[in-house]
Amino acid sequence: MADITITATNVKRGPGAVIVHGILAATVTAGQVLYRLADGTFGLADANGASTLIKTPYGIALNGGAAGQPVAILTAGRIYIGGTAVQGTVYVLSATPGGIAPAADLASGHTVSPLGVGYDADELSIAINRSGIAVP
């Protein structure tokens, strides 16, 4: 399998969405997974990133923008992801910065960070687990 291919213009909050607002540290597209930097800004999370911080997902961007711009971040609840999801499939932080992948794509050394479950063909139910555990 591969990461969900996201159409940013179709990303929107769903029922029960919990939203946090912040400032971007890098250019981001709606639907990408973010982590929180030490200074409180947000960048692209990555399951095989160079630091523990980068490997710790915070939420999913509901809008895109450049460094220094505001961002709305979904941290829990449902999201219309703007791509094709498979109902019942567990999705995790990808090894592609900002990506969302099915759990079956995890490889050795990747940090296991379940993001949620496919709720419908275009919707995920988000309940982030920041495990910090790497695949052996």
N, C-alpha and C positions, 0 to 999 in steps of 0.2 A: 504494500500500500504506500501511500505518500501523504504529505501534508494536505490539509484541506485547502483547496484553491478558493481564495476569498475575493469576492467582488465588493470592494470597500463601500460603494454607494448603497449596497443592500444591507449593511450591518446596522442593526438597531436593537435597542433594549427590548426585552420581552417581559412577561409577567414575573413579578417578584424581584425585579432587578434592584440590586444594591449598587449605588453609584457614588464614586469618590471623584473629586476634582483635583487636578494637579497641573504641573508645568513640565513640558517635555525637555529632555536633555539631548535628544537626537530627533531626526526625521522619522516619523511613524505614520503608518497607514491604518485606517480603521480596521479592526479585526485582529490586529497583532497583539501578542502577549507582552506585557510590560513587567519590569522589575523596578523597585524603588532604590535609587542611589542614596549614598550616605547624606547628600545635601538635600534630600527630599524630592528631587526631580525624578523623572521616569524615562527609562531607556528600554531597548528590546531585550527580553529575557532569552536565554539560550541554554538548553539542557546539557551542553558540553562546553559552556563558557569558561573563561579563564579564572573566574572567582566564584565563591559561594554565593555572593550577592547576585550576580548575573543569572545563576542557576535557580534563583528563588522567585517564582512568578507571583506577581501582586494582583494582576487583573488583566482585562482585555480592553483595548482602546475602542471607544465608540466613535471617535473622530480621528482624523489624521491631522498632522501639522509638522512644523519644523521646530528645531530647538528654540526654547524660550516661549513657545506658544502654549495656550491652555489645552488641556485634554480632559475628557470625561472617561472614567475607567469603571467598567463593570467588574465588581469583585465577587458577586454571588447572584443567583437567580438565573433566569433564562435569557438567552441572547439569540437573535436571528443573525446567524454568522455570515450570511452573504456567500455561502458555499454549500456544497452537498455534504450532509452528515448522515451517518447510518444509525438509525434508532437502536439503542441498547449498546452501542460501541463506546468503550471508555477512551477518552481523548486525553493526551498528555502534552506537556511542553515539548516542543520539537528541538532537534539539534540544529535546526535552521533558525537563526535569530528571529524572534517574534512569531514563529510558526506554531501551528496546532497539528499534532499527528495522532494517529491511532496508537494505542498502547503497544500493539504488535510491532511497531517500528522501533521501539527502544533497543539500543545496542549497548555493548559493553562500554562502561565509563560514563554513560549518560545518567544524569540525575533523574530519578523517578518523581515526577510532579504531576499527578493526575489533576486535570483541570475540570473535568466533568464528563457527562454522558450524553450521547446523541439522543435528543428528545423526539425529534421529527426529522424530516428530510432536509430541513434548512435551519434547524434550531438545536442548540445545546443547552443542557441544564448544568450550570456552573456551580461547583463546590470545590474550590481549590484546596489541594492537600500539599503542603510545602514539606515533603518528607525529608529532604536532604540526603536521601539514600541513593547510592549509585548502583547501577546494574553491574554485577561482577564480570 
